[in-house]
Amino acid sequence: ALEFSGKTEEALAAVADALEVAPEAPLLHYQQGWIHFHARRWDEAAELFRQVIERFPQDADTVRQARLSLSALYVE
């Protein structure tokens, strides 16, 4: 919601806080990449999506989302 409101830094801070509580939650790592994607920070987003794919191969749904988002990023 924060990123949709144009509050990118606040959105990233919220995800960082959540990652302190649940550092192994794949979806939080994906969301961090998505915030950068939405903010058109392509390099940061691409790196984070690649990390999700490599770090959490057992989480098929999150890996699929990361791959789709990475593909959309390359289209941009």
C-alpha positions in Angstrom: 0.0 0.0 0.0 2.8 2.4 0.8 4.5 1.8 -2.6 1.2 2.4 -4.4 1.0 5.7 -2.5 4.4 6.7 -3.8 6.1 6.1 -0.5 8.9 3.9 -1.7 11.3 4.4 1.1 8.6 3.8 3.7 7.6 0.6 1.9 11.1 -0.7 1.8 11.5 0.2 5.5 8.3 -1.8 6.3 9.6 -4.8 4.4 13.0 -4.5 6.2 11.3 -4.5 9.5 9.3 -7.6 8.6 12.5 -9.3 7.4 14.0 -8.8 10.8 11.1 -10.8 12.3 11.0 -13.4 9.5 14.3 -13.4 7.6 13.5 -16.7 5.8 10.1 -15.7 4.4 10.4 -15.9 0.6 7.4 -13.7 -0.1 9.0 -10.8 1.9 12.1 -11.0 -0.2 10.0 -11.0 -3.4 8.0 -8.0 -2.1 11.2 -6.1 -1.6 12.0 -6.7 -5.3 8.5 -5.8 -6.3 8.8 -2.4 -4.5 11.9 -1.6 -6.5 10.2 -2.9 -9.7 7.2 -0.6 -9.1 9.5 2.3 -8.4 11.2 1.6 -11.7 14.5 0.8 -10.0 15.3 -1.9 -12.5 18.8 -3.0 -11.4 17.8 -3.4 -7.7 14.6 -5.3 -8.6 16.4 -7.6 -11.0 19.0 -8.5 -8.4 16.4 -9.2 -5.8 14.3 -11.3 -8.1 17.3 -13.4 -9.0 18.2 -13.8 -5.3 14.7 -15.1 -4.6 14.9 -17.6 -7.5 18.3 -18.9 -6.3 17.7 -18.8 -2.5 14.2 -20.3 -2.3 13.8 -22.9 -5.1 11.5 -25.0 -2.9 8.9 -22.2 -2.9 7.4 -22.8 -6.3 4.8 -20.0 -6.2 7.2 -17.3 -5.1 9.8 -18.4 -7.6 7.2 -18.3 -10.3 6.2 -14.8 -9.4 9.9 -13.7 -9.3 10.5 -15.2 -12.7 7.4 -13.5 -14.2 8.4 -10.2 -12.6 11.9 -10.5 -13.9 10.5 -11.2 -17.4 8.3 -8.1 -17.2 11.3 -6.1 -16.0 13.3 -7.1 -19.1 10.4 -6.1 -21.3 10.5 -2.6 -19.7 
